[in-house]
Amino acid sequence: MRVSMTMLVVAVLTISTAGPAVARQDRAAAPDPYPAVGAGTNFLDHAELLGSVPEPAWYEANIPFVDLPDREIRDTYYYRWRTYREALKYTGPKDGWIVSEFLGPVGYSAPNGGIVAAAGHHAYEGRWLRDHRYLDDYVDYWLRGSGAGPKPATDFLNKNTTDWAHQYSFWAADAVAARAAVDGRSRFATDRLPELVRQWQRWSPQFDQELGLYWQTPVWDAMEYTAGSYQSPDPYHGGDGFRPTLNAYQYGDARAIAQLFKARGDAAGARPFEQAADALRANQERWLWDDAGKFYKHVMRDDNPGRTKLADREAIGFVPWYFHMPPAANSAAWAQLTDPQGFAAPYGPTTAERRSPWFMRDALNGCCRWNGPSWPFATSQTLTALANLLIDYPAQSYVDRDDYLAVLRGYALTQRKNGEPYVAEAHHPDENRWLYDGKGHSEDYNHSTFNDNVLSGLLGIRPQLGNAVSIAPLVPDSWTHFAAENVPYHGHNLTVLWDRDGSRYGKGAGLRVWLDGRLTHTQAGLAPVRLTIPPRTSADVPELVDDFANVSRTGFPAARASHSYSADPPAKAIDGQDFHLDVPGTRWTSYGSPNSADWLEVDLGVPAPISDLRVVFYDDGGGVRVPTTFDLQYWDGQWRDIPGQRRTPAQPVARQLNRVLVEPAVTTSRVRILPRRADGGAVGVTSFSSWRSPVRGLRASVPEDLAVRAGAVETTTTLQAQQPLRGVRATLAVPPGWSAVPLSSAYAAQLGTGRSLVTRWRVTAPDGLALGERAPIRLLATASGDSGVTSALSSAQTVFDPAAYSTVVWDDTFETDRLASYRVDDTFGEPPPALKVADGVLTASAGTRAGAVLAAPVAGAVRGTAVVVEPRSFAGSAPEDSLFLGQTAGNRDFALAWFNNAGKASGVDVTVAGVRRGDEATGGCCATLAWAPGDRLAVVVENGQLTSWQEHAGRWTLLRSAPIGSVVDPPVVAGWAPALGLRLDAGALTIDRFTVRTRA
């Protein structure tokens, strides 16, 4: 039955045979996994320059190749492309690619692991890649996707802002325009002007009208424990202040927005942003420029009526030059860069000047201090600013190109560990060691630029939005040669060679420039030159979607294996990242397996077309080696070999892409790979993916979360055409045992541009599905003449419905005083609060910590018990301001969900026979709780599960699911009394109603 239901659900797309379900559409040639390089030069030995990087074909297709006489800078350049490659994370079809900061997850990131603090750096660095899909997705993640979504306004996540794109300071528009200046795709940038304007405007709550400047908390500049912070009451956060950072970012963004408006011919749209930028520059000069100290400085916002500037110089004072904000007259600030009492250091620059009394205060005592340590984030900003000063400003006497090379070279030498290229969080300014370098956390830390500093600074390739490029190298006079080959620029390949006497490259003496392999410019020296670039649109790289990726490692797709080493679970093979580090790891291995061979399975939960499988094998040269061969199988009630495989390469290769095209495509919900070594040893996989080409010009959408009540739900799906399409067909694929029946047409013979096919469906869940259980739902769409399949993924969840618990066994509306009917337990070992019933309200009040649990004079039911409470108000105390719901047999036996309004969190406590039980019974901790007046809270206990729920605006949402049946038998719990607990530190908790319902 399970197999036939699967085939029934996808019947619109497939034909049923004794073999696999096969897509009806004829498959066109599969797109190449990498963008085409196109015509260019071939002067450098790319393989030698890359060395032993994994998947060298990716670098060959994507990066500009450079040759430099300075070995340390050159090696660091290729190392930093490796770290950038590692940081690319595919998050799924909704947001696509993002650029991660840490290789492993952290608790304060935006959905799927994005952190906005270094997003500007990520865009500047990644703009030189040929494959535009990475930054297309990443920009949209912060402007339109999950990164633009709401976040809690809590101290841990920045209480000043309410969306992830404003968690930290961010120069969004400037970075988007800078990216367009390299790839020439200004249309992509101008299409996002509404979002860029919104991003700029959403900093307005931190704009001070009196000063005409923005204020920021240093920690949300990504800088805790600064020299200025130590002079505030809160050294960790730092005193809120007017800083050269956010004001320069907003200036740069205003200039970029104006530039983009002008690029689309809208001078009127540009004008207010030009005016805002001019005002910011004037106000920064007035309030933040210290003319005596010749530096931009932090000005405390609070308790500083005279707007006195801090005495200390910090590296943030160089940031305004990043955006060409300061006047030329302020160039004296740069004397501090090379001053031994300023920012100069062998492994610098420092983040605070040495003459500051706060320099390196507590910096050796643990992460993270930005009052002296060398910080790649700030170093790369300083280098960008210095290049702007040297190239775009009038000549000055404070710093020169030799200083640029010295700082860049010191930066390269900083990025070493045990003699090998390495970057972590912060480095000692005077010693060859990283200060902040947590194992499994800081490795290959992607929080800065380096390659952009080489390309746009040292080699002077200065991108332009128009049809031009400027070349103004900052290399020292002593350099006899350098090369930048096949730089992706405005849809062309740009090669720049400097060969003083022609002996290095054999192409002639002097500076030479090639465009698409054709010599277009020569000159004898290194004088700056501006060259016209013929207009050309960058090659359009086809959109692809990986249906296996699961960044969260929860739900579906789910990875399983016959055996896994403890540190290498199967979920890491589909986590959207592919790198080959030992720690942290992103791989599954069978190391230590007792089996002669093992398998790795991906369960999609719902059928999807399989046509382009890619696997990268891990090989540590020791216990885990590349397999001799591998099989691929799909599930249709039993495991079968996938037919029609075309493999590249024919035999497995380690640390490179092993691609298997499936022709015709197979539609299935489960795929597994069986890698085998001839000697029976262990194998590993760093990435297992299934890529799909969507129908060009067709967007699919389905409600993100379907709430299933009484076993069924009705929903609608939408297919919208961005171009004329024929034969558009929709299918709603659901898991085995479910059904999806169209209630309106799922086919359109034609769809014009902007027209949609909207289909109503009835989705029915199988009997016996656990409350709160989720199942994936996939909308699949095809069109005549297009081999792609467009998809949208959602989930259905069985949700709490009080009506399903039709027997009311206890209902206290507090119209009368029934307190004597309850058993009062001192579960918390604290004095009980004062309890009072009056005017239809139960009030629990206290002046100090108090708590009690009220057990109702009824029992639960084996088939299921629902406990529902309607709070009128919480006490407003902290840290305890909580309600508890569940079932209890007294102080030694209870299962209670807690709802803490002060901490905005909810979890579960389970105690059996006086022993407090852990995650095996509670399901872990914790869910976010955002209670508002009128919301109801509920707990359901049935089938060995305790689920907690919150109702807001008429919709019940699951908070936690706890497997309490793992520690106490469900019939035993059913006999416990339903209960309401109240716990507070001071004030009064009030309840309108307490109801217990059971299934009939």
N, C-alpha and C positions, 0 to 999 in steps of 0.2 A: 504493500500500500504506500509506503514512504517513497519508493522509487517512482511508482506511477504518478503520484501527486506531483513530484518534482517535474516529471516530463509534461504533465498536464499544464503546470503553471507556465512553463517556457515554450509551450507548443506553438505560440505565434511566431517564435523566432527559429524553431528547430523542427527537424523531422525525427521521429523515433525509429531506430533501427536496432538490430541486435548488438551493434557496436555503440559508439558514443553518440551523444546529441551533437549534430553538426550544423553550423550556421548555414542558412540558405544563401547568404550573400557570397558572391565570388570575391575572393580576397585580392586586392591590388597589391602591388609590391610593397612590402613592409618598409616603413621609413628607416633610414639609417639611425643608429643609436647616437651618433654624434653629428654636429653641424659640418657641412662641407667647408673646407678651408678656402677653396677656390684658387685662382691664379695668384702666384706670389713668387718669392725668391727662395732659394735653397742654399744659402751661403754658410749656414752654421750646422754643426753636427748635433742634431737635436737629441739623439739617443745618448750621446756622451754627456750632454748637459743635464738631461733628466736623471741619469743614473738608474737606481733600482726602484723608482717609485712604482707602486701598484698601478695597474691599468694605464700604461703610458699612452695609449691611444686617446684617452680623454684629454691629456695635456697637449698632445699634438694637434688635436682639433680645436682647442680652446684658448690657449695662452699665447701671448707674445713671447718669442724667444729672445733672450739678450745675451750678449757677450761683453764682459767687463774685465779690465785688467786687474781690478781688485777682487781677489778670490773670495774674501769673506762676504762682501756685499753680493757677489754673484751667487754663491752657494745659499745664502740666506734668501735671495730672491726665489729660487726654485723650491726651497723648503717652505716658504710662506704660501706658494701656490698649493703645495701639498696640504698644508693646514686649512686653507680655504676650501679645498676639495673635501676634506674630512668634515667640515662644518656645514656642508650642504645637506639639508635634511628634507626628505619628501614626506609631507605630513598627511597626504591623502587627497582625494579629488576636490574637497572644498577649498583648501588654501594652497595646495600644491607645494612648491618649494619654499623653504625659509633658509636663512643663514643663521646658524646657532652661534652662541657665544661660548658656552661650555659644551664639551662633547657629551657629557652626561647630564641628566635632568637636574634642575634645582627647583626649590619650592616656591620661589618668588617670580617665576617666569610667567609670561602670558600663555594662552592655550597653545599646546604642542611644543612649547619650549622657547618661544621667541623672547628676547630681552631687548628693549628699544634703546638702551643706553648707547650701544655701539652701532646702531643701525646705519647711521650716517657713514661711519667707517666702512661698514660692509658694502654699502652702495658705491663708495669711491673706489674700493679695491676691486669689487666684482664688475665694475663697468668695463674693464678691459677684457672680459671673457667674450668669446665669440657666440656662445649659446645664450640668447637673450631670455630664455624661459626662466632661469633662476631668479634674476632680478625682477622680471615682469611679475612673477608670483609674489616675490618678497615685498616689493613696493605695494602691491595690492593687499597683502596680508596686513600691513600697517594702516593703509588708507581705506580699504573697503572690507577686509576680511576679519578674522578673529582677533587680530592685533588691534583693530579699531573698536573692538567691542568693550562693553562695560567691565570694570573691575571694582572690587570693594575699596571704598575710601578709608582704608585702615592704616594704622601707623606702619605696619609691616610692609604694605604695598604702596605707600604714599597716600596719606590722608588728604592731601591737597587736591588730588585729581581723581577722576572717576572713569577713565578709560585707559587701556593698556598702552596706547600710543603716546600718552602723556605721563606714564609712570616715572620716566626719567627725561631729562632734557634731550632734545632731538632736533637736528637741522634737516627736516624732511624735504622741503621744497628745493633747497639748495642742492641736496644730494640727488634728487630726481632730475633737476636741470643739468647737473654735472654729468650724470649718466647719459642723458640725451646728447650732450656735447661730444661724447665718444662714439656712441652707436648711430647717431644721426636720426634716431626715431623720435623726432620732436612731437609727432602726433600722439604717441603714447603718453608723453608728459603733459601736453596741453589737454588731452582728454580727461586728465585727472585734476584739472584746475579746481573744480568744485570741492574735491576732497582736500587738496592742498590748502585752499583758502580756509576751509573748516578747521584743519589741523592748526593753522596759524592763529585763527581766532580763538580757539579753545584754550589758549594760554592767557586769555584776558582776565580771568579771576586773579591772576598773579601780576596784574599791571597796576602800578601806582600812578594815579592821575597827577598827583602833586609833582613827582619827579619826572614823570613821563618815561619810566623804566620798569622793567619786570624784576620781580624778586624771585629767589629760588632758595630752597633748603639745600645746603651742600651735598647731603647724602643722596639727594635726587638729581644732582649733577654727576652721580656715580662716584662721589668723593666724600667718604666719611673720614673723620679725624684729620681735618686739614689744619694748617697753621692758624687759620681764622677760627675754625671750629673750637680749638682749645681755648679761645678767648670768649666763648659763649657758655651759658649754663649747661649746655648739652654737647659735649665734645663729639659724640657719635654722630648725631644729626648735623650739628653745626648750627650757628645762629642764622635764621632767615636773613637774607641780605640781597642787595643789588649787586650782581656779579657780572664780570665781563663775558661770561659764558652764555647764559640764556639770552642776554640782550644782543650779543653778537649773532647767535643762532637766529633770533627773530629778525634781526637786520638782514642777514644773509637770505633768509626765507622770503622776506618782503621783496628784496631785490630780484630773487629768482622768480617769484610769482609775477612781478611786473614784466620781467623778461619773457616769460612764457605767454603772457597776455599779448605782448607785442609780436611774438612769433606767430600768433594766429591773427594778427592785424587788428587787435583791439587796444588802441592807445588809451581809450577812456577807462577800460578796465584796469590798465596798468597804473594810472595816475594815483589813486589813493594809496597804493602800496609803495610807490616811489616817495610819496609825501610821508608816509609812516616811517620809511627807512631813513629819510633825511632827519626827521624829528628824533628818532632813536640815536642816530649818530651825534646830533647836537647835544642831546641830554647825557649821553655817555661821556662826551668830552667835558661837560660841565660838572658831572657828579662823580665819575669813576676815574678820570685821568688825574693823577697826582703829578702836577707840574714840577714840584720840588724833587720828588723821587723819580720822575720820568718813567712812570709805569701806570698801567691800569690796575685798580685794586678793588677789593671787596669793601662794601659799605654796609654795616649792620642796619637792618630795618628797624629793630625795636630798641628802645631805651637809648636812642642815639639822635636826639633832636637836632644836633648840629651837623648831622650827616658826615661825621668824621670818618675818614678812610682808615683802614687798618694800616699799621706801619709796615707790615710784612709784604714783600713781593712774593707772589705765587705764579707758577707757570701758566695759570689761566689768563694772566695778563698779556700773553702772546696771542691768545685766541682771536682777538679782533682782526688781526692781519689775515687769518684764514679766509675771511670774507671781504677783504679789501676795505675794511671799515675805517681805519685810522687815517688821519692826514699824514702827508710825508714828514711834516715837522716833528712828529712823535717818534721818529725812527731811533732816537737815542735810547729807547727802551731796550733795543737789541744789544747794547753794550753789556747788559747783564748776562747774556747767554754765554759769553766767554770769560766772564769775571770769576776768578777763583772763589770770591766771597758771594757770588751770585749763584748761577745755576750750573756752572761748569763742573763736570765730573767725568772720570774715565768711563763709567758706565751710565752716563746721564743722558739728557739733563735731569737735574733734580726737580721735584715737584714744588719745592719751596726753596727760597734762597738760603744759603748757608748762614748768613748773618742774622737770620731770624732766631730768636731764643727758643722757638718751638721746633726748630729743625731736628728731625728724626726723633722727636719725643715719643717714647714707647714703641718706636717703629720695629725694634728687634724683639718685641715681646709678643708678637702675633698679629695676624691679619686683621684689619687692613688700614694702613695709615697712608695718607697722601700729603704728608708734611715733610717730604724729603726723598723717600724712595723713588727710584727711576721707574716710571710707569709707561709702558708702551702706548697706552691710550693718549697720554699727554705728549709723549715724544713725537708721535706721528702727527698730531695736530701742530706742534711747534715746527716740525719740518715743512709741512704744507704752508704754514704762515711764512716761514723764512723764504721758501721758494717764491712766494708771491712778492715779498719785499724785494728780493734780488732781481726778479725778472720784470715785475710790473710797476715798480716804484722808481722814482728818480734815484740816481746814484747817491750813496751815503758812505760814511767813513767808519761805521761801527762793525759791520760784518761783511764778509765776501764769500765767493764761491768755495774757497778753501775751508771756510768755517762750515759751510753746508756739508761738504764731504766729510769733515771731521766728525760732525754730529751724526751723520748717516752711518759712517763707519763704526763709531762707538755704539750706535743702535744695533748694528749687525753683530758686533762682538758681544753685546749684551745677550743676544739670542743664542746662547750656547749653554750646554750642560754636559759635563764629562767630555768636552771636546767636540760634541755633535750639535747640530742646529736644534734649538729648543726655545720655546717661548712659554712663559707662565704669566702670573699676574703682576708681580712687581719684583724689581731687582735691587740689590744693594748698590748704591751709587759709586762706591769706592772699592768694592770687593767683587771678585768673579763668582758670585753666587746669587741665586734667586731667594728672595726673602719669603714670598708668598707663593707656595707651590704645593698645594694639597694633592696627595696621591689619589688618582681616580677622579680628579676634579679640575686641576689647573693645567693639565697637559695640553699643548698645542692651543693655547688660549687665544680665541679669535675675537680680540677686543681692540684692534688697532689696524692701521695700514702699514705696509712697508713697500709693497710692489708699486703702489700708486706714487709713493715718494721717489722711487727709482725712475718710473716712466715719465711722470709729469714734472718732477723736480730735477733730479740728477741729469736725466737725458733730455729734459726740456720739451717733451711732446705736450704742447699746450692745446687742449681740445677747445673747439669753438662750436656754438650752436649753428652758425652759418656754414656755407660751403667753403671752409678754409681750415687750415691748421697752422699753428705757429710752432716753430722749432727754435728753442733758446736754451741750449745745454748749459748746465752748471758744472760740468766736469772741469777739473783743474787743467791748467796749461800743460802740466807734465804728462797728461794722458796722451798716448800715441794712437789709441784706437778705442772704439766701442761699437756695438751694433744692437739695434732693436729690429727684429725680423718678423714680418707678417703680423704687425699690430692691427687688430680689427678696428677699423676706423671708418665710420659713415658708409658701411657696406663695402669697403675696399680693404685691401691688404697694404699697409704702409710699412716700408722698410727704410730705416735710417742707418747709414754707415758713416763712421768717422775713421779714416785711415790716413794718418798724417803724411806718410810717404808711399802709401799704396802697397806696402809689403805684407800687411796682415791678411787682407782679404783678396788681394790681386784684382781689384775692380777699379783701381785708379786712386790717386792721392786726393785728400780733402774730404769734404762732407758730400755725401751722395744720398739721394732720396729716390726710392722706387715706389710706384703705385701699381698694384696688381702685376708685379713682375716687370714693369716697364720703367726704365730710368727716366725720371721727370725733372730732376734738379741736381746741379752740381755747383759747388763753391769751394774756394780754397781754404777758408778758415771757419771758425765756429760762431761767427756773428749771427745774431738772431735773424730769422727769415720767416715770412708769412707766405704760405703757398695756397693756391686755390685747389679745392678738391671737387671734382665733378660730382654733381648730385647723384646719389644712388641709394635706394632703400636697402637696408640690411636684409640678407636672405631670411625668409620666413621659415623658422624651424617648426615643424608640425607639432601640434599639441599632443601629448601622450599622458595617460593616466595609469598609475600603478594600483591595481585592485588588491594587492596583497598587503600594502603598507598599513601598519597599525602602530603609531607612535606611542599611544597610551598603554599598549600591551594589555588592554582589557577588552572584553567583549569580542566582537568579530571584526576583521579576520582573526582567527585563533591559530597559533602554531603549536604543534605537538611533535614529539619525537619518541622513538623506541627507547632511546637512552640519551641522557644529556649529562655532561660534566656540570658540577654544581655552580661554577662561575659562568657557564655558557648556556643559558636556557634557550629553548627554541624561539621564544618571542624576540630575541635580539636579531635573529636573521631577517625579520620583517619590520624592524623598527624605523625604517626610512633612511638609515645612515649606512655607509659602507666605508669602514677604515680598518686597518690591520694592526692597531696598537695592542699591546698586551694589557695595559691598564690605562684608561678604561677600555672595555671591550664591547664590540658590537657583533657578536658571532655566536652561532651554535656550534658545539663540537660534541663528538661522541667519545671524547677522551675517557679512558677507564671503563669502557663498555665491555661486558662479558660476551656480547654477541659477535658473531662472525661478520655481520653487516648490520647497518642501522638505516632508519628512514626518518625523514623530516616531512611533516605534513602541514599544509595550510588549509584550514576549514573556513571558507568564506561565509558559511551560514546560510547562503542563498545563492542560486545559480548565477554565473557570470560567464561571458565568453573568454576562452583561453586561446590566445593566438601568438603571443610573443613572450616567452619565458626567458628570464635571465638569472643566472646564478654566478656568484663569485666565490671561489673556494679559498678557504684559509689554509695556509701552510706555514708552520712555525719552524720548519727545518728539523724538527725533533719528533715528538710524539704524535703530532697531527700533520698529515701530509695530504697532498692533492690525490683524489681518487684515481684509480686506473680507468674506471668507467662509471656510468650512472644510468639508471632507468628513471623514466617519468611516467607516472600513472595518474588516472582520474577515477572518480567514484561514480558508479551508477547502480549501486546496490551491491557491487563487488568491485574490487580494484582491477582495472584493466590498463594495459599499456596504451599510452597516448599515441594514436596513429599519425602519420603524415609529418613526422619530425624532420626538420632540416637544421643541422647543427653547425655552428661556427664558433670555435674551430671543431674539427671532427672529433678530437680527443680532448679530455679535460685539461685545462691549463690553470695553474694557481695564480691568484692575485690579478686576474684579468677577467674580462667579461666573457662568459660562456653563454652564447645565445642559442635558443631553440625556437625556431618559427614553426608553428603548428598550422598546417594547411590541408584541409579546411579547419576552421576554428572548432574547438570543442566547448560546449556549454555544460558546465558542471559546478558543483558547490565545493568540491574537495580535490586537491591535487597533492601528490607527494613525490619527493625525489628520494632515490635509493642509491647513494654514492657508495662505491665499493673499491677497496684496495686489494690488489692481488695477494698481499701478505696478511690481509684481515685486520690491519691496523686502523687507528682512529682517523676520522675525517672531520672537516669543519666547513661552515658556510658563513660568510660575512653578510651576504645579501642574496635573498631569493625574492624575485619580483615577477609580476605578470602585467605587462604593459598593453594598453588598449588605445587605439586611435578613435576619438569621437567622430561623429558625423560632422563634417565641416559646416559651420553656420547654423547649428541646432543646439539650443540650450534646453536642459531638462531640469525640472524642479518638482519636489515632493515635500510636503510638510515634514519638518525635521523630526518630530516626535509625535507618534500616533498613540493616543490613549485608548486602550481597549477595555471597554466595560461590557459586561454580560456576554463576553466571548467574541464580540465583533465591534468594528468601527467602520464608518464611511469616511472616505477621503477623496481628494482630487489631485490629479497630477497635471502638469503643464509642460508642453513642448512648444517652444517659441522659435520661430525661424528668423535668422538674421540675413537670409538671402532666400530667393525662391527655391523651394524644394518640392519634389514629387514623391508620392508613395510613402508618406510618413506614418510609421506604425509604432504604437506604444504597447509595452508589456510590463505588468507589475509582477516581478518574481518574488516569491515568498518561500520560506523554509519548508522542508517536508512536514506534512501534517497540517499546514495552513492552507488557506485558499484565498484567491483574489479574483473577484468576478467583476467585469466591467458593467457599470450601470448606464453608461452612455458610450458613444462611439470611441474606439481606440485607434481609428484609422482616418487619415486625411489624404485624399488623392492629390491635393495640391495645397501648399502653404506659401502665401506671399510673404515678402519681407515685413517683419513686425507682427505677423499673424500667428495665432497659437492654436494648438490642439489641446483642449481641456477635457479630461476624462474623469468621470466619477467612478469610484470603485467601492466595493464592499469587501473588507478584509476580515476573515474569520479565523480565530485561533483554535487550536485543538483543545479538547477537554483536558482538564487536569493540569493546565499550565499554572505554575506557581505565581502568586501575587508578586508583582514587581519585576517579573522576568522580562527580559528584552529579547527581541528577535529582529534581525536585519530585514529590511524591505528594500528592494532594488528596482528602480524604474529603468527599463532598457528601451532604447529607441533606435530605429533604423530608417533609412530613406533610400529610395530607388536610385541606383547609380552611384552610391557611395558605400564603400566597404566598411566604414567605421560603425561603431556602436556607441551612442551617447548614453550616459548613465547618470543617475542621481541616487544617492544612498540615504536611507532614513532608517528608523527603527520603530517598532511597535512595542508597547509595554502594557502589560496588564496592570491597571491602576486601581487603587482603592475606591470602592463605590459603597457608601453606607447602605444603600438599598439592597445590596447583595447580602447583607447581614440583617435579615428582616425581623428577627426576634429581639425586641428591646427588653433586656432583663434588669436594667437599672437606668433610671433617668432622673437626675437631680437638677432641677432648675433653680433651686435655692429660693423658691417662693415661700417655703416653710423651712424651719430649722430641723434638719435630720442628722445633725452631726453625731448624735448619740448612736446612730445606726452603724457608724464606721468604726473599724478597729484602727487605732492610731499607733503606727510603728515608729520607733526611734531609729530608723535605718541608718541615719548619718551620725548617730552618737552625739547629737546636739540637742539643746533645749528646743521644744516645739515652738513655733510661732503662735501668737495669739490668733485664734480662729473665731470668726464671727459671720453669721448669716443674717442679712437684712436687705430688704428691698430687692430681692431677686439676685443677690450677689454674695459669693463667698469671698471673704477678705482674710488674708493671712498677713499679719503685721509683726514687725520686730524692730528693735533698736540695734541689735548686734546679730551675729551669725545665728540662724535658727533654721530648723528643718524637720519635716515630718512626712510620713506617707500615710494616706487615708485609704484603707482597704475596704472596698464596698462589700456589703453583706450578701454577696452572690458568688457563684462560681462561674468559671468560663465554660467553654464547650469544646469537645474534641475536634469538631469540624471547623472551628475557627471562632475567635473572639476579637471584637473590635472595641477599643476604648477611645472615645472621642471627647475632647475638651474644647470649650470655647472661652479662651482668656479674654478678659476685658482690658486688663493692663498689667504690665510688669512693674517691678518695684523701682527700677532705675539704679539699683545698687550694683556694686562690683567687689570682688569677682563673681559672687554668687547672686544670680537673679534667674532662678531655674524652675522649670516644671519637669515632673517625671511621670511617665505613663507606662503601664504594662501590667504584669501580674506578680503577686507576691504571696508567700506563705509565712511571712515574718522576716525578721532581721537576718536569718541565716539562709533563706531561700527566696530569691527574687530575680526577675528579668525585667528591667526597666530602661526605657529609652529616656534620655535627658535632653532638654531643650534649654540651652543657656543663652538668655537674651543679652547679657553683658558681653560674653565672648563671641556672640554671633555664630554659635556652633552647636552641633547636635551629635550625640553618640549613644552608646548602649552600655549599661552596666549589668553584669550577670554574676550572681553569687549562688553557689550550690553547696549545701551542708557547711556553710560558713567559710567556704573557700572562694576568693575572688578569681574569676576566670578571665583569660586573656583573649587575644584576637581569634582563637579557635572558636570562641562562642560569641564574641561581640562583632566580628567582622572588621575590626580595626577602627580607627578614628581619623577623621571626623567629617561630618558634612557641614556645609555653610548654612547658617540659619539667618534669614532676613525676615523677621516677623513684623507685621503691620497690624494695627487695630482692624478687627473684622476677620482676621485669619483664624482658622481652626487647626488644631493639631490632633493627630491620631496615632495609635499603635494597633497593629493587627498581629495576633499570635495564632499561627496555624501551620500544620505539617512540619513542625520542628524549626520554623523560621519566625523571627520577630522582625517586622518591617515598621518603620516609622515614617509618618507622612505629614505634610503641611498643605493646607488648602488656602490658596490665594486667588482672589477674583474668580471663584467658582471652580478652580482647577486643582486637583490633588497631585502633589509631586512627591516622589519617593525621596526620603532623606538617607536612611540607612537600612541595610538588610543584614541581620545577624543570625547565624546558624546555631541557635541555642540548642537545637536537638542534638548537637554533638556532645553536650555535657549533661543533658537531662531529658528523660523520655517525654515526648509530647503529651501522652495521657496524664502524666504527673503534673505538668504545667497547666493543663486544662483545668485541673481541680484547684489551682491557686486562685486567690481573689483578685479580680481586676482592681487597679489601684491608681490613685492620683497622688503625686508627691509635690511638695512645695518647699523651696529652699531659698533663702535670701540673706543678705547682710544687713539691710536696713530698709525701712519704708514699708510698702504694702503691695502684695500681689492680689489681684482680684480675678475671680472666675465667674462667668455667666452660666455655664452649664457643664455637666459631667454625665456622659452617657455610655452605657455598656450594651453592645449589640452582639448577637451570635447568629450563626447560620442556622436556618430552619432545619 
